[in-house]
């Protein structure tokens, strides 16, 4: 695989993960465990989900002992 092909593939995987995470979190806050499960079912790698989290500025809080992710409030 050439460098260009690698970059295109990586960008596509990251775009897919951003779309996945955004679509999931528009339904409301989700626990980290739920996100991992849905990502696994959708074939999205955990590393891509974590990259998407940073790209989307997803907030993470602990609630009742669970990490809960949500999209930042719109300004």
PQR file of N, CA, C, O and H, with PARSE charges and radii, in Angstrom:
ATOM      1  N   UNK A   1       0.854  -1.173   0.000 -0.4000 1.5000
ATOM      2  CA  UNK A   1       0.000   0.000   0.000 -0.0000 2.0000
ATOM      3  C   UNK A   1       0.899   1.235   0.000  0.5500 1.7000
ATOM      4  O   UNK A   1       1.824   1.344   0.805 -0.5500 1.4000
ATOM      5  N   UNK A   2       0.621   2.142  -0.894 -0.4000 1.5000
ATOM      6  CA  UNK A   2       1.421   3.357  -0.976 -0.0000 2.0000
ATOM      7  C   UNK A   2       1.026   4.319   0.151  0.5500 1.7000
ATOM      8  O   UNK A   2      -0.001   4.139   0.806 -0.5500 1.4000
ATOM      9  H   UNK A   2      -0.130   2.054  -1.549  0.4000 1.0000
ATOM     10  N   UNK A   3       1.830   5.304   0.353 -0.4000 1.5000
ATOM     11  CA  UNK A   3       1.556   6.308   1.375 -0.0000 2.0000
ATOM     12  C   UNK A   3       0.241   7.016   1.108  0.5500 1.7000
ATOM     13  O   UNK A   3      -0.545   7.238   2.028 -0.5500 1.4000
ATOM     14  H   UNK A   3       2.663   5.450  -0.179  0.4000 1.0000
ATOM     15  N   UNK A   4      -0.002   7.371  -0.141 -0.4000 1.5000
ATOM     16  CA  UNK A   4      -1.255   8.045  -0.497 -0.0000 2.0000
ATOM     17  C   UNK A   4      -2.462   7.154  -0.210  0.5500 1.7000
ATOM     18  O   UNK A   4      -3.480   7.627   0.295 -0.5500 1.4000
ATOM     19  H   UNK A   4       0.637   7.191  -0.889  0.4000 1.0000
ATOM     20  N   UNK A   5      -2.349   5.880  -0.529 -0.4000 1.5000
ATOM     21  CA  UNK A   5      -3.448   4.952  -0.267 -0.0000 2.0000
ATOM     22  C   UNK A   5      -3.682   4.816   1.238  0.5500 1.7000
ATOM     23  O   UNK A   5      -4.824   4.767   1.696 -0.5500 1.4000
ATOM     24  H   UNK A   5      -1.523   5.496  -0.940  0.4000 1.0000
ATOM     25  N   UNK A   6      -2.593   4.755   1.996 -0.4000 1.5000
ATOM     26  CA  UNK A   6      -2.702   4.650   3.448 -0.0000 2.0000
ATOM     27  C   UNK A   6      -3.420   5.879   4.014  0.5500 1.7000
ATOM     28  O   UNK A   6      -4.324   5.745   4.839 -0.5500 1.4000
ATOM     29  H   UNK A   6      -1.666   4.794   1.624  0.4000 1.0000
ATOM     30  N   UNK A   7      -3.023   7.061   3.578 -0.4000 1.5000
ATOM     31  CA  UNK A   7      -3.625   8.303   4.064 -0.0000 2.0000
ATOM     32  C   UNK A   7      -5.104   8.361   3.697  0.5500 1.7000
ATOM     33  O   UNK A   7      -5.928   8.755   4.522 -0.5500 1.4000
ATOM     34  H   UNK A   7      -2.289   7.170   2.908  0.4000 1.0000
ATOM     35  N   UNK A   8      -5.449   7.974   2.471 -0.4000 1.5000
ATOM     36  CA  UNK A   8      -6.849   7.963   2.056 -0.0000 2.0000
ATOM     37  C   UNK A   8      -7.665   7.000   2.903  0.5500 1.7000
ATOM     38  O   UNK A   8      -8.776   7.322   3.324 -0.5500 1.4000
ATOM     39  H   UNK A   8      -4.779   7.654   1.801  0.4000 1.0000
ATOM     40  N   UNK A   9      -7.116   5.824   3.152 -0.4000 1.5000
ATOM     41  CA  UNK A   9      -7.805   4.811   3.968 -0.0000 2.0000
ATOM     42  C   UNK A   9      -7.994   5.298   5.394  0.5500 1.7000
ATOM     43  O   UNK A   9      -9.075   5.155   5.964 -0.5500 1.4000
ATOM     44  H   UNK A   9      -6.214   5.562   2.810  0.4000 1.0000
ATOM     45  N   UNK A  10      -6.944   5.876   5.973 -0.4000 1.5000
ATOM     46  CA  UNK A  10      -7.018   6.399   7.345 -0.0000 2.0000
ATOM     47  C   UNK A  10      -8.056   7.508   7.429  0.5500 1.7000
ATOM     48  O   UNK A  10      -8.854   7.541   8.366 -0.5500 1.4000
ATOM     49  H   UNK A  10      -6.065   5.992   5.510  0.4000 1.0000
ATOM     50  N   UNK A  11      -8.053   8.413   6.460 -0.4000 1.5000
ATOM     51  CA  UNK A  11      -9.010   9.513   6.469 -0.0000 2.0000
ATOM     52  C   UNK A  11     -10.441   9.009   6.352  0.5500 1.7000
ATOM     53  O   UNK A  11     -11.337   9.537   7.010 -0.5500 1.4000
ATOM     54  H   UNK A  11      -7.405   8.387   5.699  0.4000 1.0000
ATOM     55  N   UNK A  12     -10.667   7.995   5.526 -0.4000 1.5000
ATOM     56  CA  UNK A  12     -11.996   7.417   5.366 -0.0000 2.0000
ATOM     57  C   UNK A  12     -12.459   6.750   6.667  0.5500 1.7000
ATOM     58  O   UNK A  12     -13.612   6.905   7.069 -0.5500 1.4000
ATOM     59  H   UNK A  12      -9.939   7.566   4.991  0.4000 1.0000
ATOM     60  N   UNK A  13     -11.570   6.020   7.314 -0.4000 1.5000
ATOM     61  CA  UNK A  13     -11.924   5.378   8.584 -0.0000 2.0000
ATOM     62  C   UNK A  13     -12.250   6.416   9.653  0.5500 1.7000
ATOM     63  O   UNK A  13     -13.198   6.245  10.420 -0.5500 1.4000
ATOM     64  H   UNK A  13     -10.633   5.895   6.987  0.4000 1.0000
ATOM     65  N   UNK A  14     -11.468   7.487   9.703 -0.4000 1.5000
ATOM     66  CA  UNK A  14     -11.719   8.547  10.678 -0.0000 2.0000
ATOM     67  C   UNK A  14     -13.019   9.291  10.376  0.5500 1.7000
ATOM     68  O   UNK A  14     -13.754   9.651  11.295 -0.5500 1.4000
ATOM     69  H   UNK A  14     -10.698   7.626   9.080  0.4000 1.0000
ATOM     70  N   UNK A  15     -13.306   9.523   9.095 -0.4000 1.5000
ATOM     71  CA  UNK A  15     -14.566  10.172   8.723 -0.0000 2.0000
ATOM     72  C   UNK A  15     -15.750   9.300   9.132  0.5500 1.7000
ATOM     73  O   UNK A  15     -16.745   9.789   9.667 -0.5500 1.4000
ATOM     74  H   UNK A  15     -12.709   9.230   8.348  0.4000 1.0000
ATOM     75  N   UNK A  16     -15.624   8.016   8.873 -0.4000 1.5000
ATOM     76  CA  UNK A  16     -16.691   7.078   9.241 -0.0000 2.0000
ATOM     77  C   UNK A  16     -16.915   7.064  10.756  0.5500 1.7000
ATOM     78  O   UNK A  16     -18.054   7.023  11.221 -0.5500 1.4000
ATOM     79  H   UNK A  16     -14.815   7.618   8.439  0.4000 1.0000
ATOM     80  N   UNK A  17     -15.822   7.098  11.517 -0.4000 1.5000
ATOM     81  CA  UNK A  17     -15.926   7.101  12.977 -0.0000 2.0000
ATOM     82  C   UNK A  17     -16.562   8.397  13.483  0.5500 1.7000
ATOM     83  O   UNK A  17     -17.365   8.371  14.416 -0.5500 1.4000
ATOM     84  H   UNK A  17     -14.896   7.132  11.139  0.4000 1.0000
ATOM     85  N   UNK A  18     -16.208   9.527  12.874 -0.4000 1.5000
ATOM     86  CA  UNK A  18     -16.817  10.806  13.273 -0.0000 2.0000
ATOM     87  C   UNK A  18     -18.318  10.792  13.015  0.5500 1.7000
ATOM     88  O   UNK A  18     -19.103  11.225  13.859 -0.5500 1.4000
ATOM     89  H   UNK A  18     -15.556   9.549  12.116  0.4000 1.0000
ATOM     90  N   UNK A  19     -18.713  10.297  11.857 -0.4000 1.5000
ATOM     91  CA  UNK A  19     -20.133  10.203  11.517 -0.0000 2.0000
ATOM     92  C   UNK A  19     -20.851   9.281  12.497  0.5500 1.7000
ATOM     93  O   UNK A  19     -21.919   9.617  13.007 -0.5500 1.4000
ATOM     94  H   UNK A  19     -18.076   9.945  11.171  0.4000 1.0000
ATOM     95  N   UNK A  20     -20.262   8.121  12.755 -0.4000 1.5000
ATOM     96  CA  UNK A  20     -20.836   7.152  13.691 -0.0000 2.0000
ATOM     97  C   UNK A  20     -21.047   7.787  15.063  0.5500 1.7000
ATOM     98  O   UNK A  20     -22.139   7.719  15.627 -0.5500 1.4000
ATOM     99  H   UNK A  20     -19.394   7.848  12.340  0.4000 1.0000
ATOM    100  N   UNK A  21     -19.991   8.407  15.597 -0.4000 1.5000
ATOM    101  CA  UNK A  21     -20.059   8.959  16.951 -0.0000 2.0000
ATOM    102  C   UNK A  21     -21.028  10.132  17.017  0.5500 1.7000
ATOM    103  O   UNK A  21     -21.800  10.244  17.969 -0.5500 1.4000
ATOM    104  H   UNK A  21     -19.103   8.463  15.139  0.4000 1.0000
ATOM    105  N   UNK A  22     -20.995  10.996  16.025 -0.4000 1.5000
ATOM    106  CA  UNK A  22     -21.916  12.131  15.999 -0.0000 2.0000
ATOM    107  C   UNK A  22     -23.364  11.648  15.953  0.5500 1.7000
ATOM    108  O   UNK A  22     -24.204  12.136  16.709 -0.5500 1.4000
ATOM    109  H   UNK A  22     -20.368  10.904  15.251  0.4000 1.0000
ATOM    110  N   UNK A  23     -23.656  10.707  15.086 -0.4000 1.5000
ATOM    111  CA  UNK A  23     -25.021  10.178  14.963 -0.0000 2.0000
ATOM    112  C   UNK A  23     -25.481   9.532  16.266  0.5500 1.7000
ATOM    113  O   UNK A  23     -26.634   9.696  16.665 -0.5500 1.4000
ATOM    114  H   UNK A  23     -22.974  10.311  14.471  0.4000 1.0000
ATOM    115  N   UNK A  24     -24.598   8.806  16.926 -0.4000 1.5000
ATOM    116  CA  UNK A  24     -24.952   8.145  18.175 -0.0000 2.0000
ATOM    117  C   UNK A  24     -25.209   9.163  19.280  0.5500 1.7000
ATOM    118  O   UNK A  24     -26.167   9.022  20.041 -0.5500 1.4000
ATOM    119  H   UNK A  24     -23.661   8.673  16.602  0.4000 1.0000
ATOM    120  N   UNK A  25     -24.371  10.178  19.373 -0.4000 1.5000
ATOM    121  CA  UNK A  25     -24.491  11.146  20.469 -0.0000 2.0000
ATOM    122  C   UNK A  25     -25.573  12.193  20.225  0.5500 1.7000
ATOM    123  O   UNK A  25     -25.975  12.880  21.163 -0.5500 1.4000
ATOM    124  H   UNK A  25     -23.593  10.293  18.754  0.4000 1.0000
ATOM    125  N   UNK A  26     -26.051  12.333  18.998 -0.4000 1.5000
ATOM    126  CA  UNK A  26     -27.180  13.251  18.777 -0.0000 2.0000
ATOM    127  C   UNK A  26     -28.451  12.694  19.410  0.5500 1.7000
ATOM    128  O   UNK A  26     -29.415  13.432  19.612 -0.5500 1.4000
ATOM    129  H   UNK A  26     -25.724  11.775  18.235  0.4000 1.0000
ATOM    130  N   UNK A  27     -28.463  11.414  19.723 -0.4000 1.5000
ATOM    131  CA  UNK A  27     -29.595  10.790  20.414 -0.0000 2.0000
ATOM    132  C   UNK A  27     -29.564  11.075  21.907  0.5500 1.7000
ATOM    133  O   UNK A  27     -30.514  10.762  22.626 -0.5500 1.4000
ATOM    134  H   UNK A  27     -27.680  10.814  19.559  0.4000 1.0000
ATOM    135  N   UNK A  28     -28.460  11.675  22.376 -0.4000 1.5000
ATOM    136  CA  UNK A  28     -28.301  11.988  23.795 -0.0000 2.0000
ATOM    137  C   UNK A  28     -27.023  11.379  24.334  0.5500 1.7000
ATOM    138  O   UNK A  28     -26.361  10.600  23.648 -0.5500 1.4000
ATOM    139  H   UNK A  28     -27.689  11.929  21.792  0.4000 1.0000
ATOM    140  N   UNK A  29     -26.672  11.736  25.575 -0.4000 1.5000
ATOM    141  CA  UNK A  29     -25.456  11.201  26.187 -0.0000 2.0000
ATOM    142  C   UNK A  29     -25.473   9.669  26.222  0.5500 1.7000
ATOM    143  O   UNK A  29     -26.519   9.049  26.413 -0.5500 1.4000
ATOM    144  H   UNK A  29     -27.210  12.369  26.132  0.4000 1.0000
ATOM    145  N   UNK A  30     -24.300   9.080  26.036 -0.4000 1.5000
ATOM    146  CA  UNK A  30     -24.167   7.620  26.022 -0.0000 2.0000
ATOM    147  C   UNK A  30     -23.003   7.216  26.924  0.5500 1.7000
ATOM    148  O   UNK A  30     -22.014   7.941  27.028 -0.5500 1.4000
ATOM    149  H   UNK A  30     -23.450   9.584  25.881  0.4000 1.0000
ATOM    150  N   UNK A  31     -23.123   6.070  27.569 -0.4000 1.5000
ATOM    151  CA  UNK A  31     -22.007   5.578  28.365 -0.0000 2.0000
ATOM    152  C   UNK A  31     -20.907   5.074  27.435  0.5500 1.7000
ATOM    153  O   UNK A  31     -21.158   4.677  26.297 -0.5500 1.4000
ATOM    154  H   UNK A  31     -23.927   5.481  27.485  0.4000 1.0000
ATOM    155  N   UNK A  32     -19.696   5.103  27.951 -0.4000 1.5000
ATOM    156  CA  UNK A  32     -18.540   4.626  27.184 -0.0000 2.0000
ATOM    157  C   UNK A  32     -18.750   3.166  26.781  0.5500 1.7000
ATOM    158  O   UNK A  32     -18.419   2.777  25.661 -0.5500 1.4000
ATOM    159  H   UNK A  32     -19.492   5.425  28.875  0.4000 1.0000
ATOM    160  N   UNK A  33     -19.298   2.362  27.688 -0.4000 1.5000
ATOM    161  CA  UNK A  33     -19.529   0.947  27.385 -0.0000 2.0000
ATOM    162  C   UNK A  33     -20.511   0.788  26.223  0.5500 1.7000
ATOM    163  O   UNK A  33     -20.323  -0.075  25.366 -0.5500 1.4000
ATOM    164  H   UNK A  33     -19.567   2.678  28.598  0.4000 1.0000
ATOM    165  N   UNK A  34     -21.538   1.601  26.193 -0.4000 1.5000
ATOM    166  CA  UNK A  34     -22.518   1.554  25.111 -0.0000 2.0000
ATOM    167  C   UNK A  34     -21.878   1.953  23.788  0.5500 1.7000
ATOM    168  O   UNK A  34     -22.112   1.326  22.755 -0.5500 1.4000
ATOM    169  H   UNK A  34     -21.691   2.302  26.890  0.4000 1.0000
ATOM    170  N   UNK A  35     -21.070   3.002  23.835 -0.4000 1.5000
ATOM    171  CA  UNK A  35     -20.387   3.469  22.628 -0.0000 2.0000
ATOM    172  C   UNK A  35     -19.467   2.379  22.094  0.5500 1.7000
ATOM    173  O   UNK A  35     -19.452   2.110  20.893 -0.5500 1.4000
ATOM    174  H   UNK A  35     -20.880   3.511  24.675  0.4000 1.0000
ATOM    175  N   UNK A  36     -18.702   1.752  22.981 -0.4000 1.5000
ATOM    176  CA  UNK A  36     -17.808   0.666  22.556 -0.0000 2.0000
ATOM    177  C   UNK A  36     -18.588  -0.469  21.911  0.5500 1.7000
ATOM    178  O   UNK A  36     -18.176  -0.996  20.877 -0.5500 1.4000
ATOM    179  H   UNK A  36     -18.714   1.970  23.957  0.4000 1.0000
ATOM    180  N   UNK A  37     -19.706  -0.848  22.507 -0.4000 1.5000
ATOM    181  CA  UNK A  37     -20.511  -1.946  21.982 -0.0000 2.0000
ATOM    182  C   UNK A  37     -21.053  -1.607  20.595  0.5500 1.7000
ATOM    183  O   UNK A  37     -20.957  -2.414  19.671 -0.5500 1.4000
ATOM    184  H   UNK A  37     -20.041  -0.419  23.347  0.4000 1.0000
ATOM    185  N   UNK A  38     -21.621  -0.414  20.456 -0.4000 1.5000
ATOM    186  CA  UNK A  38     -22.161   0.001  19.157 -0.0000 2.0000
ATOM    187  C   UNK A  38     -21.056   0.110  18.107  0.5500 1.7000
ATOM    188  O   UNK A  38     -21.255  -0.256  16.949 -0.5500 1.4000
ATOM    189  H   UNK A  38     -21.699   0.242  21.207  0.4000 1.0000
ATOM    190  N   UNK A  39     -19.897   0.612  18.514 -0.4000 1.5000
ATOM    191  CA  UNK A  39     -18.766   0.719  17.575 -0.0000 2.0000
ATOM    192  C   UNK A  39     -18.343  -0.663  17.100  0.5500 1.7000
ATOM    193  O   UNK A  39     -18.103  -0.867  15.910 -0.5500 1.4000
ATOM    194  H   UNK A  39     -19.735   0.909  19.455  0.4000 1.0000
ATOM    195  N   UNK A  40     -18.252  -1.606  18.018 -0.4000 1.5000
ATOM    196  CA  UNK A  40     -17.879  -2.972  17.664 -0.0000 2.0000
ATOM    197  C   UNK A  40     -18.879  -3.543  16.656  0.5500 1.7000
ATOM    198  O   UNK A  40     -18.489  -4.143  15.654 -0.5500 1.4000
ATOM    199  H   UNK A  40     -18.448  -1.441  18.985  0.4000 1.0000
ATOM    200  N   UNK A  41     -20.169  -3.350  16.932 -0.4000 1.5000
ATOM    201  CA  UNK A  41     -21.220  -3.859  16.042 -0.0000 2.0000
ATOM    202  C   UNK A  41     -21.164  -3.188  14.660  0.5500 1.7000
ATOM    203  O   UNK A  41     -21.495  -3.808  13.649 -0.5500 1.4000
ATOM    204  H   UNK A  41     -20.486  -2.862  17.746  0.4000 1.0000
ATOM    205  N   UNK A  42     -20.743  -1.919  14.631 -0.4000 1.5000
ATOM    206  CA  UNK A  42     -20.674  -1.174  13.373 -0.0000 2.0000
ATOM    207  C   UNK A  42     -19.345  -1.374  12.652  0.5500 1.7000
ATOM    208  O   UNK A  42     -19.166  -0.894  11.533 -0.5500 1.4000
ATOM    209  H   UNK A  42     -20.474  -1.416  15.452  0.4000 1.0000
ATOM    210  N   UNK A  43     -18.416  -2.078  13.288 -0.4000 1.5000
ATOM    211  CA  UNK A  43     -17.118  -2.309  12.669 -0.0000 2.0000
ATOM    212  C   UNK A  43     -16.199  -1.095  12.710  0.5500 1.7000
ATOM    213  O   UNK A  43     -15.326  -0.938  11.857 -0.5500 1.4000
ATOM    214  H   UNK A  43     -18.561  -2.468  14.197  0.4000 1.0000
ATOM    215  N   UNK A  44     -16.402  -0.236  13.707 -0.4000 1.5000
ATOM    216  CA  UNK A  44     -15.569   0.950  13.877 -0.0000 2.0000
ATOM    217  C   UNK A  44     -14.576   0.669  14.999  0.5500 1.7000
ATOM    218  O   UNK A  44     -14.973   0.291  16.102 -0.5500 1.4000
ATOM    219  H   UNK A  44     -17.112  -0.364  14.400  0.4000 1.0000
ATOM    220  N   UNK A  45     -13.286   0.852  14.722 -0.4000 1.5000
ATOM    221  CA  UNK A  45     -12.271   0.536  15.725 -0.0000 2.0000
ATOM    222  C   UNK A  45     -12.287   1.542  16.865  0.5500 1.7000
ATOM    223  O   UNK A  45     -12.670   2.698  16.683 -0.5500 1.4000
ATOM    224  H   UNK A  45     -12.964   1.159  13.826  0.4000 1.0000
ATOM    225  N   UNK A  46     -11.869   1.092  18.036 -0.4000 1.5000
ATOM    226  CA  UNK A  46     -11.815   1.944  19.209 -0.0000 2.0000
ATOM    227  C   UNK A  46     -10.865   3.115  19.001  0.5500 1.7000
ATOM    228  O   UNK A  46     -11.146   4.225  19.452 -0.5500 1.4000
ATOM    229  H   UNK A  46     -11.558   0.153  18.184  0.4000 1.0000
ATOM    230  N   UNK A  47      -9.745   2.884  18.325 -0.4000 1.5000
ATOM    231  CA  UNK A  47      -8.799   3.979  18.092 -0.0000 2.0000
ATOM    232  C   UNK A  47      -9.421   5.064  17.221  0.5500 1.7000
ATOM    233  O   UNK A  47      -9.175   6.250  17.442 -0.5500 1.4000
ATOM    234  H   UNK A  47      -9.516   1.982  17.958  0.4000 1.0000
ATOM    235  N   UNK A  48     -10.216   4.678  16.246 -0.4000 1.5000
ATOM    236  CA  UNK A  48     -10.896   5.670  15.408 -0.0000 2.0000
ATOM    237  C   UNK A  48     -11.976   6.408  16.203  0.5500 1.7000
ATOM    238  O   UNK A  48     -12.182   7.604  16.000 -0.5500 1.4000
ATOM    239  H   UNK A  48     -10.416   3.714  16.066  0.4000 1.0000
ATOM    240  N   UNK A  49     -12.662   5.707  17.101 -0.4000 1.5000
ATOM    241  CA  UNK A  49     -13.661   6.356  17.949 -0.0000 2.0000
ATOM    242  C   UNK A  49     -13.000   7.402  18.840  0.5500 1.7000
ATOM    243  O   UNK A  49     -13.529   8.499  19.020 -0.5500 1.4000
ATOM    244  H   UNK A  49     -12.494   4.735  17.265  0.4000 1.0000
ATOM    245  N   UNK A  50     -11.848   7.059  19.391 -0.4000 1.5000
ATOM    246  CA  UNK A  50     -11.148   8.014  20.265 -0.0000 2.0000
ATOM    247  C   UNK A  50     -10.642   9.220  19.476  0.5500 1.7000
ATOM    248  O   UNK A  50     -10.652  10.342  19.983 -0.5500 1.4000
ATOM    249  H   UNK A  50     -11.417   6.169  19.244  0.4000 1.0000
ATOM    250  N   UNK A  51     -10.202   8.995  18.244 -0.4000 1.5000
ATOM    251  CA  UNK A  51      -9.804  10.107  17.380 -0.0000 2.0000
ATOM    252  C   UNK A  51     -11.011  10.981  17.072  0.5500 1.7000
ATOM    253  O   UNK A  51     -10.911  12.207  17.088 -0.5500 1.4000
ATOM    254  H   UNK A  51     -10.194   8.084  17.832  0.4000 1.0000
ATOM    255  N   UNK A  52     -12.144  10.358  16.792 -0.4000 1.5000
ATOM    256  CA  UNK A  52     -13.381  11.097  16.512 -0.0000 2.0000
ATOM    257  C   UNK A  52     -13.813  11.899  17.734  0.5500 1.7000
ATOM    258  O   UNK A  52     -14.298  13.023  17.606 -0.5500 1.4000
ATOM    259  H   UNK A  52     -12.225   9.361  16.779  0.4000 1.0000
ATOM    260  N   UNK A  53     -13.639  11.328  18.898 -0.4000 1.5000
ATOM    261  CA  UNK A  53     -13.991  12.025  20.147 -0.0000 2.0000
ATOM    262  C   UNK A  53     -13.239  13.344  20.242  0.5500 1.7000
ATOM    263  O   UNK A  53     -13.819  14.381  20.566 -0.5500 1.4000
ATOM    264  H   UNK A  53     -13.245  10.415  19.002  0.4000 1.0000
ATOM    265  N   UNK A  54     -11.950  13.295  19.958 -0.4000 1.5000
ATOM    266  CA  UNK A  54     -11.148  14.530  20.006 -0.0000 2.0000
ATOM    267  C   UNK A  54     -11.581  15.503  18.913  0.5500 1.7000
ATOM    268  O   UNK A  54     -11.695  16.702  19.165 -0.5500 1.4000
ATOM    269  H   UNK A  54     -11.479  12.453  19.695  0.4000 1.0000
ATOM    270  N   UNK A  55     -11.817  15.008  17.725 -0.4000 1.5000
ATOM    271  CA  UNK A  55     -12.208  15.867  16.601 -0.0000 2.0000
ATOM    272  C   UNK A  55     -13.536  16.577  16.847  0.5500 1.7000
ATOM    273  O   UNK A  55     -13.709  17.737  16.475 -0.5500 1.4000
ATOM    274  H   UNK A  55     -11.723  14.034  17.521  0.4000 1.0000
ATOM    275  N   UNK A  56     -14.467  15.872  17.476 -0.4000 1.5000
ATOM    276  CA  UNK A  56     -15.798  16.428  17.726 -0.0000 2.0000
ATOM    277  C   UNK A  56     -15.886  17.178  19.057  0.5500 1.7000
ATOM    278  O   UNK A  56     -16.936  17.724  19.398 -0.5500 1.4000
ATOM    279  H   UNK A  56     -14.327  14.929  17.779  0.4000 1.0000
ATOM    280  N   UNK A  57     -14.785  17.203  19.803 -0.4000 1.5000
ATOM    281  CA  UNK A  57     -14.741  17.868  21.114 -0.0000 2.0000
ATOM    282  C   UNK A  57     -15.789  17.292  22.062  0.5500 1.7000
ATOM    283  O   UNK A  57     -16.446  18.022  22.805 -0.5500 1.4000
ATOM    284  H   UNK A  57     -13.932  16.760  19.527  0.4000 1.0000
ATOM    285  N   UNK A  58     -15.929  15.976  22.020 -0.4000 1.5000
ATOM    286  CA  UNK A  58     -16.901  15.290  22.863 -0.0000 2.0000
ATOM    287  C   UNK A  58     -16.494  15.443  24.323  0.5500 1.7000
ATOM    288  O   UNK A  58     -15.324  15.307  24.680 -0.5500 1.4000
ATOM    289  H   UNK A  58     -15.396  15.384  21.417  0.4000 1.0000
ATOM    290  N   UNK A  59     -17.492  15.730  25.157 -0.4000 1.5000
ATOM    291  CA  UNK A  59     -17.260  15.881  26.588 -0.0000 2.0000
ATOM    292  C   UNK A  59     -17.480  14.531  27.266  0.5500 1.7000
ATOM    293  O   UNK A  59     -18.360  13.760  26.883 -0.5500 1.4000
ATOM    294  H   UNK A  59     -18.443  15.841  24.867  0.4000 1.0000
ATOM    295  N   UNK A  60     -16.666  14.266  28.274 -0.4000 1.5000
ATOM    296  CA  UNK A  60     -16.783  13.023  29.025 -0.0000 2.0000
ATOM    297  C   UNK A  60     -16.883  13.365  30.506  0.5500 1.7000
ATOM    298  O   UNK A  60     -16.045  14.088  31.045 -0.5500 1.4000
ATOM    299  H   UNK A  60     -15.951  14.893  28.585  0.4000 1.0000
ATOM    300  N   UNK A  61     -17.899  12.847  31.145 -0.4000 1.5000
ATOM    301  CA  UNK A  61     -18.110  13.069  32.568 -0.0000 2.0000
ATOM    302  C   UNK A  61     -18.376  11.720  33.225  0.5500 1.7000
ATOM    303  O   UNK A  61     -18.801  10.770  32.568 -0.5500 1.4000
ATOM    304  H   UNK A  61     -18.579  12.260  30.707  0.4000 1.0000
ATOM    305  N   UNK A  62     -18.125  11.650  34.502 -0.4000 1.5000
ATOM    306  CA  UNK A  62     -18.445  10.448  35.256 -0.0000 2.0000
ATOM    307  C   UNK A  62     -19.772  10.672  35.964  0.5500 1.7000
ATOM    308  O   UNK A  62     -19.953  11.637  36.707 -0.5500 1.4000
ATOM    309  H   UNK A  62     -17.780  12.422  35.036  0.4000 1.0000
ATOM    310  N   UNK A  63     -20.693   9.751  35.711 -0.4000 1.5000
ATOM    311  CA  UNK A  63     -22.015   9.833  36.317 -0.0000 2.0000
ATOM    312  C   UNK A  63     -22.358   8.460  36.881  0.5500 1.7000
ATOM    313  O   UNK A  63     -22.399   7.472  36.147 -0.5500 1.4000
ATOM    314  H   UNK A  63     -20.546   8.967  35.107  0.4000 1.0000
ATOM    315  N   UNK A  64     -22.600   8.401  38.166 -0.4000 1.5000
ATOM    316  CA  UNK A  64     -22.939   7.144  38.849 -0.0000 2.0000
ATOM    317  C   UNK A  64     -21.889   6.066  38.601  0.5500 1.7000
ATOM    318  O   UNK A  64     -22.217   4.885  38.490 -0.5500 1.4000
ATOM    319  H   UNK A  64     -22.566   9.203  38.763  0.4000 1.0000
ATOM    320  N   UNK A  65     -20.632   6.477  38.515 -0.4000 1.5000
ATOM    321  CA  UNK A  65     -19.538   5.537  38.332 -0.0000 2.0000
ATOM    322  C   UNK A  65     -19.273   5.130  36.898  0.5500 1.7000
ATOM    323  O   UNK A  65     -18.414   4.286  36.644 -0.5500 1.4000
ATOM    324  H   UNK A  65     -20.366   7.437  38.606  0.4000 1.0000
ATOM    325  N   UNK A  66     -20.001   5.718  35.950 -0.4000 1.5000
ATOM    326  CA  UNK A  66     -19.828   5.389  34.538 -0.0000 2.0000
ATOM    327  C   UNK A  66     -19.366   6.621  33.779  0.5500 1.7000
ATOM    328  O   UNK A  66     -19.809   7.736  34.055 -0.5500 1.4000
ATOM    329  H   UNK A  66     -20.700   6.404  36.157  0.4000 1.0000
ATOM    330  N   UNK A  67     -18.468   6.409  32.815 -0.4000 1.5000
ATOM    331  CA  UNK A  67     -18.060   7.503  31.930 -0.0000 2.0000
ATOM    332  C   UNK A  67     -19.182   7.719  30.924  0.5500 1.7000
ATOM    333  O   UNK A  67     -19.611   6.783  30.249 -0.5500 1.4000
ATOM    334  H   UNK A  67     -18.108   5.503  32.591  0.4000 1.0000
ATOM    335  N   UNK A  68     -19.653   8.958  30.830 -0.4000 1.5000
ATOM    336  CA  UNK A  68     -20.739   9.310  29.924 -0.0000 2.0000
ATOM    337  C   UNK A  68     -20.225  10.368  28.958  0.5500 1.7000
ATOM    338  O   UNK A  68     -19.686  11.394  29.372 -0.5500 1.4000
ATOM    339  H   UNK A  68     -19.304   9.718  31.379  0.4000 1.0000
ATOM    340  N   UNK A  69     -20.397  10.108  27.678 -0.4000 1.5000
ATOM    341  CA  UNK A  69     -19.959  11.026  26.633 -0.0000 2.0000
ATOM    342  C   UNK A  69     -21.166  11.780  26.083  0.5500 1.7000
ATOM    343  O   UNK A  69     -22.260  11.231  25.955 -0.5500 1.4000
ATOM    344  H   UNK A  69     -20.836   9.274  27.342  0.4000 1.0000
ATOM    345  N   UNK A  70     -20.937  13.047  25.764 -0.4000 1.5000
ATOM    346  CA  UNK A  70     -21.966  13.806  25.077 -0.0000 2.0000
ATOM    347  C   UNK A  70     -21.325  14.885  24.203  0.5500 1.7000
ATOM    348  O   UNK A  70     -20.196  15.316  24.438 -0.5500 1.4000
ATOM    349  H   UNK A  70     -20.048  13.492  25.868  0.4000 1.0000
ATOM    350  N   UNK A  71     -22.076  15.302  23.198 -0.4000 1.5000
ATOM    351  CA  UNK A  71     -21.610  16.368  22.323 -0.0000 2.0000
ATOM    352  C   UNK A  71     -21.611  17.680  23.091  0.5500 1.7000
ATOM    353  O   UNK A  71     -22.449  17.879  23.970 -0.5500 1.4000
ATOM    354  H   UNK A  71     -22.993  14.952  23.008  0.4000 1.0000
ATOM    355  N   UNK A  72     -20.693  18.570  22.774 -0.4000 1.5000
ATOM    356  CA  UNK A  72     -20.692  19.870  23.460 -0.0000 2.0000
ATOM    357  C   UNK A  72     -21.957  20.640  23.103  0.5500 1.7000
ATOM    358  O   UNK A  72     -22.532  20.465  22.028 -0.5500 1.4000
ATOM    359  H   UNK A  72     -20.013  18.408  22.060  0.4000 1.0000
ATOM    360  N   UNK A  73     -22.371  21.491  24.024 -0.4000 1.5000
ATOM    361  CA  UNK A  73     -23.547  22.331  23.767 -0.0000 2.0000
ATOM    362  C   UNK A  73     -23.257  23.291  22.637  0.5500 1.7000
ATOM    363  O   UNK A  73     -22.168  23.859  22.554 -0.5500 1.4000
ATOM    364  H   UNK A  73     -21.904  21.633  24.897  0.4000 1.0000
ATOM    365  N   UNK A  74     -24.232  23.469  21.768 -0.4000 1.5000
ATOM    366  CA  UNK A  74     -24.081  24.429  20.671 -0.0000 2.0000
ATOM    367  C   UNK A  74     -24.137  25.841  21.246  0.5500 1.7000
ATOM    368  O   UNK A  74     -24.911  26.130  22.158 -0.5500 1.4000
ATOM    369  H   UNK A  74     -25.117  23.007  21.835  0.4000 1.0000
ATOM    370  N   UNK A  75     -23.308  26.702  20.696 -0.4000 1.5000
ATOM    371  CA  UNK A  75     -23.264  28.079  21.211 -0.0000 2.0000
ATOM    372  C   UNK A  75     -24.409  28.897  20.664  0.5500 1.7000
ATOM    373  O   UNK A  75     -24.533  30.079  20.988 -0.5500 1.4000
ATOM    374  H   UNK A  75     -22.679  26.468  19.955  0.4000 1.0000
TER
END
